[in-house]
Amino acid sequence: MDNKVSVEKLDMEVKHLKSEVENMKVILRGLLQVVMENEEDEDYYEYT
């Protein structure tokens, strides 16, 4: 019985981690886009 509970808990954690990773990908993609757009712009450093 304990094993079943552990597996269900782990499964839930994995699902949460997967969705967090997807969110991170979206955030990183957005950041990368901003960096690329401002690559040649000296003003970029004022926002960091």
Secondary structure as a PSIPRED ss2 file (coil, helix, strand):
# PSIPRED VFORMAT (PSIPRED V4.0)

   1 M C   1.000  0.000  0.000
   2 D H   0.000  1.000  0.000
   3 N H   0.000  1.000  0.000
   4 K H   0.000  1.000  0.000
   5 V H   0.000  1.000  0.000
   6 S H   0.000  1.000  0.000
   7 V H   0.000  1.000  0.000
   8 E H   0.000  1.000  0.000
   9 K H   0.000  1.000  0.000
  10 L H   0.000  1.000  0.000
  11 D H   0.000  1.000  0.000
  12 M H   0.000  1.000  0.000
  13 E H   0.000  1.000  0.000
  14 V H   0.000  1.000  0.000
  15 K H   0.000  1.000  0.000
  16 H H   0.000  1.000  0.000
  17 L H   0.000  1.000  0.000
  18 K H   0.000  1.000  0.000
  19 S H   0.000  1.000  0.000
  20 E H   0.000  1.000  0.000
  21 V H   0.000  1.000  0.000
  22 E H   0.000  1.000  0.000
  23 N H   0.000  1.000  0.000
  24 M H   0.000  1.000  0.000
  25 K H   0.000  1.000  0.000
  26 V H   0.000  1.000  0.000
  27 I H   0.000  1.000  0.000
  28 L H   0.000  1.000  0.000
  29 R H   0.000  1.000  0.000
  30 G H   0.000  1.000  0.000
  31 L H   0.000  1.000  0.000
  32 L H   0.000  1.000  0.000
  33 Q H   0.000  1.000  0.000
  34 V H   0.000  1.000  0.000
  35 V H   0.000  1.000  0.000
  36 M H   0.000  1.000  0.000
  37 E H   0.000  1.000  0.000
  38 N C   1.000  0.000  0.000
  39 E C   1.000  0.000  0.000
  40 E C   1.000  0.000  0.000
  41 D C   1.000  0.000  0.000
  42 E H   0.000  1.000  0.000
  43 D H   0.000  1.000  0.000
  44 Y H   0.000  1.000  0.000
  45 Y H   0.000  1.000  0.000
  46 E H   0.000  1.000  0.000
  47 Y H   0.000  1.000  0.000
  48 T C   1.000  0.000  0.000
